[in-house]
Amino acid sequence: MQVELTVNGEQRSDDVEPRLLLVHYLREVCGLRAANIGCDTTSCGACTVLLNGESVKSCTVLAAQATGQDVVTAEGLAAAGELHPVQAAFRAEHGLQCGFCTPGMVMAAVSLLRENPSPTEEQVREGLEGNLCRCTGYHNIIRAVLAASGQAEVTA
């Protein structure tokens, strides 16, 4: 079946299997690798992307369901060679270790900050719930999101 959508600002039209998941479309058809395949059960959030500005786990969306919509991956956040503020904050606050969950965390954080530009630490924790990191205690991830929102460091 034919899918037509915008991926990172680029109009695309591709012939895909009707059952192809968006995460596989992004990785295999578009050649974008930031959305990782972690669990295939919506448990980890490593595949999180923005679909019309809302964070979604791309392992739960068929590519066909994204027809006519706008998809942004972590590769699409940076503009003119400059990191997106959330990406820059993750870098500055060391909000990653192995990096596997980082693209999904960043995309969830971007969505959260669009909805709530000044979240509390608790709101950040709630907003990132469903995005798992197996390496950290989340401390630096939370710090990064708060830093991106222009707020002070984590209090606890």
C-alpha positions in Angstrom: 0.0 0.0 0.0 1.1 3.6 -0.6 1.9 5.8 2.4 2.4 9.6 2.0 3.6 11.5 5.0 6.1 14.0 6.1 9.2 12.8 7.9 11.5 15.4 9.5 10.1 18.0 7.1 10.5 15.9 4.0 7.5 14.7 2.0 7.6 11.0 1.4 5.6 8.6 -0.7 6.5 4.9 -0.3 5.0 1.5 -1.0 4.9 -0.6 2.2 3.3 -3.7 3.6 0.0 -2.8 5.3 1.3 -4.4 8.6 4.6 -2.4 8.6 5.1 -0.7 11.9 6.1 3.0 11.9 9.4 2.2 13.7 10.4 -0.3 11.0 9.3 2.2 8.3 11.5 4.9 9.8 14.5 2.6 10.2 14.2 0.4 7.1 12.6 2.6 4.5 13.7 6.1 5.6 17.1 5.0 6.9 16.7 6.9 10.2 18.2 5.1 13.1 17.3 7.2 16.2 14.0 5.5 16.9 15.3 2.2 18.5 13.5 -1.1 18.6 13.7 -2.1 22.2 10.8 -4.2 23.3 8.1 -4.3 20.6 5.5 -4.2 23.4 5.3 -0.4 24.1 7.0 -1.0 27.4 10.4 0.8 27.0 9.8 4.0 24.8 13.0 3.6 22.9 11.0 4.1 19.7 9.3 7.3 20.7 8.8 9.9 17.9 6.6 12.9 17.5 3.4 12.3 15.4 1.8 15.7 14.7 3.7 17.1 17.7 2.6 14.4 20.2 5.0 11.8 21.5 4.0 8.2 20.4 5.7 4.9 20.6 6.3 4.1 17.0 6.1 0.4 17.6 2.4 0.9 18.3 1.6 2.7 15.1 1.3 1.3 11.6 3.1 3.3 8.9 -0.3 3.3 7.1 -1.8 5.1 10.1 0.7 7.9 9.7 -0.4 8.7 6.2 -1.0 12.4 5.8 0.7 13.1 9.1 3.9 14.8 10.3 6.6 12.6 11.9 9.6 14.0 13.6 12.5 11.8 14.9 15.4 12.8 17.0 17.4 13.3 13.7 14.8 16.0 12.8 15.1 18.1 15.9 18.4 19.8 15.2 18.2 22.8 12.9 21.0 24.5 10.9 23.6 22.3 12.6 22.5 23.4 16.1 21.2 20.9 18.6 17.6 21.3 19.8 17.6 22.8 23.4 16.5 19.4 24.8 19.3 17.6 23.0 21.8 20.2 24.2 20.5 19.9 27.7 20.9 16.1 27.6 24.4 16.6 26.5 25.3 19.3 29.0 23.7 17.4 32.0 25.0 14.0 30.9 21.5 12.6 30.6 22.6 9.4 29.0 24.9 6.5 29.4 24.7 3.9 26.7 22.5 6.1 24.6 19.9 3.5 23.6 17.0 5.1 25.3 18.2 8.7 24.7 16.3 9.4 21.4 13.0 8.2 22.9 13.7 10.2 26.1 14.5 13.3 24.2 11.4 13.0 22.0 9.2 12.4 25.1 10.8 15.5 26.8 10.2 17.7 23.8 6.5 16.7 23.8 6.3 17.3 27.5 7.9 20.7 27.3 5.5 21.7 24.5 2.6 20.9 26.7 4.1 22.2 29.9 7.1 24.6 29.4 7.8 24.9 33.2 7.2 21.4 34.7 8.1 20.5 38.2 10.4 17.6 38.9 7.4 15.4 39.7 5.7 16.5 36.4 8.9 15.6 34.5 9.0 12.2 36.1 5.3 11.6 35.2 5.9 12.9 31.7 8.7 10.5 31.1 6.9 7.5 32.7 6.8 4.8 30.1 10.3 5.6 28.8 12.7 3.3 30.4 16.5 3.7 31.0 18.3 0.6 32.1 21.6 2.4 32.8 20.8 5.4 35.0 18.8 6.3 38.1 17.2 9.0 35.9 18.7 11.8 38.0 20.6 13.4 35.1 17.7 12.8 32.7 15.4 14.8 35.0 18.1 17.4 35.3 18.4 17.7 31.6 14.7 18.2 31.1 14.5 20.8 33.8 17.6 22.5 32.3 15.9 22.6 28.9 12.9 24.2 30.5 15.2 26.9 31.9 14.7 25.8 35.5 17.2 25.1 38.2 18.7 21.8 39.1 16.7 18.9 40.6 16.1 19.5 44.3 16.3 15.9 45.4 
